Amino acid sequence: MNKRTILVFTAIAALMISGVIWYKYATTEPGSSGNKFAGGNSQVETDLIQLRRLRKIGLDTSIFQDRLFRDLNPPPLNAQQSVKSGRTNPFIPFRETAGFQQPSSGQ
C-alpha cells in the first residue's frame, strides 16, 4: 500500500473513533444535567470499585531472582523435525507434479 492509502485509512479510522466518542459521551438526554454518574448507578459504582482494586495489584517479581529459576537451561536447538517436508511448491496442481497429462477430449 502506498502512503496515500494508509493516510486515507487512518483518517477514516480517526473519524469513526471520534464519532463513537462523541455519541457515547457528548450526547445527553433532554433535561439532564449532563452528569451520567449523578443517579447512583449501581453498575457504575461496581465498576469503579473493581477499577480501584486493579490499581492496587502488585506483582511479585522475586521469582526471577530465585536460584532455581536462574539454573533453568534453554531447550536444545538441535531438536529433530517430526513433520515431513512437503512439496517445494504446494500450489502446483497434483497432476502436473505426478507426471500425468490431462486427458484429451476424443470427440
LINKARA-V907947 format. One record per helix or strand of 2 or more residues. SS is the DSSP state (H for helix, E for strand). FROM is the first residue (numbers start at 0). TO is the last residue. If there is no record, write none. Layout:
# LINKARA-V907947
ss,from,to
SS,FROM,TO
SS,FROM,TO
This chain:
# LINKARA-V907947
ss,from,to
H,2,25
H,41,54
H,61,64
H,66,69
H,93,96
